[in-house]
Amino acid sequence: MEFGGPTPFHEIHWGHRRKGRAWREQARSRHELSPEKIEMIAGKLFWSERDRLVTLGLPLENLGVDKAIRIGDPNVWRDAIAHIDEPIDMDAEADIAQP
C-alpha cells in the first residue's frame, strides 16, 4: 500500500491480455494492491468496491481474458461488450444489500 491509503482503482495500470502471465518486476507492487484479508460484509466479499475490483483484476492478469470469458453465460459477456462505451464509475461504491 502507498502512504496515504490504497491506490485508487482508476489509477492502477492493468496488463490484462488474452493469455495469462506470471508477474515479474511488478510482482511486489501487484501483491501490495491486494486486500489484506478476505472478508464478507452484507453478502459481498470485501468492504469496498475498490477491493472487489482489484481482487477481480489481479487473477485476470495471471489467467488471461480468454479463460475469464468462459466462466458463465457467453451472452452476458457479449451484452456487456455491446455496452462498453456507456459510462460507468469504477470507483463508485455499489449498494450493499441489507439483510
Backbone as ProteinMPNN parsed JSONL, in Angstrom:
{"seq_chain_A": "MEFGGPTPFHEIHWGHRRKGRAWREQARSRHELSPEKIEMIAGKLFWSERDRLVTLGLPLENLGVDKAIRIGDPNVWRDAIAHIDEPIDMDAEADIAQP", "coords_chain_A": {"N_chain_A": [[0.83, -1.178, 0.0], [0.37, 2.266, -0.616], [1.689, 5.229, 0.962], [-0.692, 7.079, 2.693], [-2.909, 5.688, 1.931], [-4.693, 3.193, -0.061], [-4.027, 2.69, -3.591], [-6.133, 4.403, -5.824], [-8.647, 2.767, -7.767], [-8.954, 3.585, -10.471], [-6.44, 4.511, -11.054], [-4.737, 2.418, -11.318], [-2.617, 0.658, -13.426], [-3.434, -1.673, -15.524], [-2.469, -4.88, -16.882], [-3.882, -6.612, -18.568], [-4.328, -9.373, -20.707], [-5.074, -11.512, -23.486], [-4.04, -14.078, -23.07], [-2.885, -15.522, -20.047], [-0.32, -14.555, -17.643], [2.673, -14.726, -15.685], [3.677, -12.514, -13.084], [6.526, -10.432, -13.105], [8.801, -8.173, -12.659], [6.861, -6.508, -11.573], [5.658, -7.922, -9.553], [5.761, -7.562, -6.704], [4.535, -5.025, -6.368], [2.01, -5.617, -7.367], [1.133, -7.521, -5.516], [0.966, -5.9, -3.273], [-1.27, -4.412, -3.895], [-3.411, -6.03, -3.331], [-6.207, -6.861, -1.196], [-5.932, -6.947, 2.39], [-7.095, -9.074, 3.8], [-9.554, -11.655, 3.261], [-12.911, -10.989, 3.493], [-16.407, -10.981, 4.372], [-19.13, -8.892, 3.934], [-22.385, -8.057, 4.494], [-23.214, -9.918, 2.566], [-21.431, -9.555, 0.466], [-18.154, -9.917, -0.885], [-15.437, -8.425, 0.69], [-15.047, -5.024, 1.896], [-15.021, -2.722, 0.334], [-15.769, -1.405, -2.945], [-13.551, -0.95, -4.494], [-11.697, -2.855, -3.461], [-13.017, -5.194, -4.241], [-12.925, -4.945, -7.06], [-10.138, -4.857, -7.537], [-9.463, -7.393, -6.615], [-10.69, -8.904, -8.522], [-9.345, -8.046, -10.825], [-6.577, -8.744, -10.485], [-6.204, -11.693, -10.625], [-7.078, -11.951, -13.255], [-4.993, -10.921, -14.769], [-3.135, -12.95, -14.358], [-4.468, -15.286, -15.266], [-5.636, -14.67, -17.746], [-7.788, -13.202, -20.219], [-9.108, -14.845, -22.048], [-9.733, -17.184, -20.632], [-11.358, -16.167, -18.613], [-13.706, -15.256, -19.897], [-14.997, -17.578, -20.414], [-16.265, -18.36, -18.209], [-19.387, -18.697, -16.928], [-22.36, -17.464, -18.615], [-21.962, -16.966, -22.015], [-23.461, -15.088, -23.422], [-23.974, -13.046, -21.619], [-21.447, -11.859, -21.375], [-21.143, -10.989, -24.031], [-23.237, -9.13, -24.179], [-22.368, -7.244, -22.297], [-20.021, -6.314, -23.558], [-21.18, -5.166, -25.801], [-22.151, -2.879, -24.687], [-19.982, -1.398, -23.924], [-19.144, 1.232, -24.316], [-20.745, 2.811, -22.77], [-20.913, 5.076, -20.053], [-19.413, 4.413, -16.877], [-18.84, 4.5, -13.432], [-16.095, 3.397, -12.083], [-15.026, 3.658, -9.586], [-17.094, 4.149, -7.874], [-19.071, 3.208, -5.119], [-20.919, 0.227, -4.939], [-24.31, -0.528, -4.147], [-24.825, -2.016, -1.017], [-26.503, -4.807, -0.126], [-29.002, -4.922, 2.335], [-29.591, -7.017, 5.126]], "CA_chain_A": [[0.0, 0.0, 0.0], [1.095, 3.523, -0.651], [1.44, 6.127, 2.072], [-1.902, 7.844, 2.465], [-4.016, 4.815, 1.571], [-4.522, 2.37, -1.256], [-4.116, 3.32, -4.907], [-7.494, 4.363, -6.378], [-8.762, 1.78, -8.839], [-8.755, 4.181, -11.789], [-5.023, 4.82, -11.244], [-3.979, 1.175, -11.498], [-2.359, 0.365, -14.834], [-3.585, -3.12, -15.675], [-1.805, -5.515, -18.018], [-4.687, -7.763, -18.985], [-4.089, -9.886, -22.056], [-5.91, -12.687, -23.754], [-3.388, -15.204, -22.386], [-2.364, -15.14, -18.743], [1.129, -14.466, -17.489], [3.186, -14.516, -14.33], [4.285, -11.206, -12.877], [7.964, -10.452, -12.896], [9.244, -6.994, -11.896], [5.736, -5.858, -10.893], [5.041, -8.868, -8.618], [5.609, -6.977, -5.366], [3.534, -3.953, -6.403], [0.704, -6.262, -7.539], [0.775, -8.119, -4.231], [0.607, -4.808, -2.363], [-2.608, -3.934, -4.245], [-4.455, -6.938, -2.872], [-6.734, -6.619, 0.153], [-5.19, -7.609, 3.463], [-7.752, -10.337, 4.137], [-10.856, -11.885, 2.631], [-13.995, -10.846, 4.457], [-17.721, -10.831, 3.762], [-19.974, -7.903, 4.604], [-23.716, -7.947, 3.886], [-23.331, -10.791, 1.4], [-20.443, -9.222, -0.571], [-16.767, -10.035, -0.476], [-14.699, -7.194, 0.956], [-15.815, -3.865, 2.324], [-15.094, -1.663, -0.675], [-15.847, -1.733, -4.369], [-12.167, -0.981, -4.962], [-11.117, -4.155, -3.128], [-13.637, -6.211, -5.102], [-12.403, -4.787, -8.418], [-8.733, -5.271, -7.549], [-9.442, -8.842, -6.453], [-11.077, -9.438, -9.832], [-8.33, -7.696, -11.815], [-5.293, -9.413, -10.295], [-6.13, -13.008, -11.256], [-7.256, -11.836, -14.702], [-3.658, -10.785, -15.355], [-2.479, -14.261, -14.312], [-5.197, -16.303, -16.019], [-5.948, -14.222, -19.097], [-9.187, -12.921, -20.514], [-9.703, -15.987, -22.756], [-10.316, -18.092, -19.639], [-12.409, -15.47, -17.859], [-14.966, -15.167, -20.639], [-15.613, -18.905, -20.473], [-16.977, -18.566, -16.946], [-20.737, -18.15, -17.019], [-23.092, -17.402, -19.867], [-21.294, -16.122, -23.006], [-24.329, -13.987, -23.833], [-23.794, -11.954, -20.659], [-20.203, -11.197, -21.793], [-21.422, -10.281, -25.291], [-24.082, -7.977, -23.862], [-21.511, -6.247, -21.64], [-19.147, -5.736, -24.589], [-22.027, -4.32, -26.653], [-22.401, -1.626, -23.96], [-18.689, -0.973, -23.372], [-18.964, 2.683, -24.432], [-21.587, 3.513, -21.802], [-20.102, 5.484, -18.9], [-19.577, 3.725, -15.604], [-17.879, 4.986, -12.444], [-15.47, 2.211, -11.5], [-14.671, 3.917, -8.197], [-18.295, 4.338, -7.066], [-19.467, 2.051, -4.318], [-22.193, -0.403, -5.268], [-25.185, -0.674, -2.978], [-24.674, -3.284, -0.277], [-27.838, -5.259, 0.276], [-29.256, -5.031, 3.767], [-30.219, -8.324, 5.435]], "C_chain_A": [[0.881, 1.251, 0.0], [0.776, 4.337, 0.595], [0.195, 6.947, 1.752], [-3.079, 6.992, 2.025], [-3.773, 4.073, 0.272], [-4.656, 3.186, -2.546], [-5.563, 3.264, -5.393], [-7.548, 3.441, -7.597], [-8.445, 2.376, -10.203], [-7.298, 4.561, -12.067], [-4.15, 3.579, -11.42], [-3.835, 0.92, -12.995], [-2.327, -1.156, -15.008], [-2.863, -3.617, -16.913], [-2.569, -6.75, -18.46], [-4.415, -8.093, -20.445], [-4.998, -11.083, -22.268], [-5.348, -13.921, -23.053], [-2.799, -14.704, -21.08], [-0.849, -15.115, -18.716], [1.467, -14.324, -16.006], [3.752, -13.11, -14.249], [5.775, -11.389, -12.677], [8.338, -9.244, -12.037], [8.11, -6.323, -11.142], [5.078, -6.766, -9.842], [4.791, -8.248, -7.244], [4.524, -5.895, -5.365], [2.133, -4.53, -6.605], [0.242, -6.868, -6.222], [0.319, -7.048, -3.247], [-0.764, -4.211, -2.672], [-3.707, -4.766, -3.59], [-4.927, -6.61, -1.459], [-5.973, -7.453, 1.185], [-5.775, -8.98, 3.803], [-9.062, -10.442, 3.378], [-11.912, -11.821, 3.728], [-15.31, -10.705, 3.697], [-18.546, -9.877, 4.614], [-21.275, -7.809, 3.833], [-23.81, -8.727, 2.576], [-22.377, -10.478, 0.262], [-19.049, -9.442, -0.011], [-16.154, -8.653, -0.358], [-15.623, -6.021, 1.276], [-16.019, -2.878, 1.189], [-15.186, -2.207, -2.094], [-14.438, -1.817, -4.947], [-11.526, -2.338, -4.675], [-11.712, -5.267, -3.981], [-13.08, -6.148, -6.519], [-10.947, -5.227, -8.522], [-8.631, -6.792, -7.461], [-9.909, -9.551, -7.716], [-9.95, -9.225, -10.846], [-7.031, -8.47, -11.698], [-5.251, -10.811, -10.919], [-6.382, -12.974, -12.768], [-5.913, -11.645, -15.403], [-2.955, -12.138, -15.4], [-3.143, -15.295, -15.213], [-5.449, -15.934, -17.474], [-7.443, -14.104, -19.326], [-9.855, -14.09, -21.226], [-10.346, -16.981, -21.79], [-11.487, -17.439, -18.916], [-13.739, -15.485, -18.601], [-15.653, -16.515, -20.812], [-16.304, -19.277, -19.162], [-18.343, -17.921, -17.089], [-21.285, -18.155, -18.435], [-22.393, -16.468, -20.86], [-22.15, -14.936, -23.459], [-24.238, -12.794, -22.879], [-22.53, -11.164, -21.025], [-20.441, -10.388, -23.069], [-22.254, -9.025, -25.047], [-23.254, -6.868, -23.204], [-20.603, -5.555, -22.658], [-19.942, -4.81, -25.499], [-22.283, -2.963, -26.012], [-21.123, -1.011, -23.387], [-18.492, 0.545, -23.4], [-19.855, 3.482, -23.483], [-20.753, 3.876, -20.575], [-20.442, 4.668, -17.65], [-18.489, 4.24, -14.662], [-17.3, 3.782, -11.713], [-15.105, 2.407, -10.033], [-15.879, 4.079, -7.287], [-18.629, 3.049, -6.327], [-20.805, 1.523, -4.792], [-23.016, -0.489, -3.989], [-24.922, -2.022, -2.324], [-26.054, -3.625, 0.261], [-27.928, -5.379, 1.794], [-29.949, -6.364, 4.037], [-31.706, -8.207, 5.702]], "O_chain_A": [[1.983, 1.264, 0.549], [-0.275, 4.159, 1.211], [0.058, 7.454, 0.638], [-4.156, 7.53, 1.767], [-2.772, 4.297, -0.41], [-5.31, 4.228, -2.577], [-6.169, 2.193, -5.38], [-6.588, 3.358, -8.362], [-7.749, 1.755, -11.006], [-6.958, 4.898, -13.202], [-2.946, 3.696, -11.649], [-4.816, 0.961, -13.737], [-1.342, -1.823, -14.689], [-2.668, -2.873, -17.874], [-1.981, -7.805, -18.698], [-4.292, -7.21, -21.293], [-5.61, -11.592, -21.33], [-6.106, -14.72, -22.501], [-2.274, -13.592, -21.013], [-0.184, -15.587, -19.638], [0.656, -13.868, -15.2], [4.252, -12.579, -15.24], [6.219, -12.4, -12.134], [8.203, -9.292, -10.814], [8.363, -5.628, -10.158], [4.036, -6.406, -9.296], [3.705, -8.404, -6.687], [3.689, -5.856, -4.461], [1.165, -3.99, -6.07], [-0.926, -6.736, -5.856], [-0.613, -7.269, -2.474], [-1.364, -3.569, -1.809], [-4.801, -4.266, -3.328], [-4.149, -6.14, -0.628], [-5.445, -8.523, 0.879], [-5.037, -9.93, 4.062], [-9.607, -9.442, 2.911], [-11.818, -12.503, 4.749], [-15.319, -10.351, 2.518], [-18.649, -10.025, 5.831], [-21.267, -7.509, 2.639], [-24.405, -8.263, 1.604], [-22.492, -11.071, -0.81], [-18.787, -9.193, 1.166], [-16.346, -7.808, -1.232], [-16.813, -6.036, 0.964], [-17.08, -2.261, 1.089], [-14.739, -3.316, -2.39], [-14.165, -2.664, -5.798], [-10.879, -2.912, -5.552], [-11.0, -6.18, -4.398], [-12.791, -7.184, -7.116], [-10.565, -5.894, -9.484], [-7.814, -7.406, -8.147], [-9.542, -10.704, -7.942], [-9.639, -10.121, -11.631], [-6.435, -8.822, -12.716], [-4.331, -11.093, -11.687], [-5.944, -13.875, -13.485], [-5.713, -12.149, -16.508], [-2.257, -12.443, -16.368], [-2.458, -16.093, -15.853], [-5.471, -16.808, -18.341], [-8.248, -14.805, -18.714], [-11.05, -14.316, -21.036], [-11.39, -17.557, -22.098], [-12.494, -18.092, -18.641], [-14.786, -15.704, -17.992], [-16.778, -16.578, -21.307], [-16.856, -20.369, -19.025], [-18.439, -16.72, -17.345], [-20.724, -18.783, -19.333], [-22.244, -15.281, -20.571], [-21.614, -13.894, -23.838], [-24.408, -11.651, -23.302], [-22.542, -9.934, -20.99], [-19.998, -9.245, -23.179], [-21.997, -7.98, -25.643], [-23.425, -5.691, -23.52], [-20.441, -4.335, -22.615], [-19.43, -3.774, -25.923], [-22.597, -1.999, -26.709], [-21.182, -0.196, -22.466], [-17.743, 1.082, -22.584], [-19.729, 4.704, -23.401], [-19.963, 3.056, -20.107], [-21.591, 4.294, -17.413], [-17.338, 4.395, -15.07], [-17.943, 3.216, -10.829], [-14.896, 1.431, -9.312], [-15.729, 4.14, -6.067], [-18.482, 1.948, -6.86], [-21.732, 2.3, -5.022], [-22.47, -0.518, -2.886], [-24.811, -3.043, -3.003], [-26.677, -2.853, 0.989], [-27.013, -5.887, 2.442], [-30.801, -6.79, 3.257], [-32.366, -9.21, 5.974]]}, "name": "protein", "num_of_chains": 1, "seq": "MEFGGPTPFHEIHWGHRRKGRAWREQARSRHELSPEKIEMIAGKLFWSERDRLVTLGLPLENLGVDKAIRIGDPNVWRDAIAHIDEPIDMDAEADIAQP"}
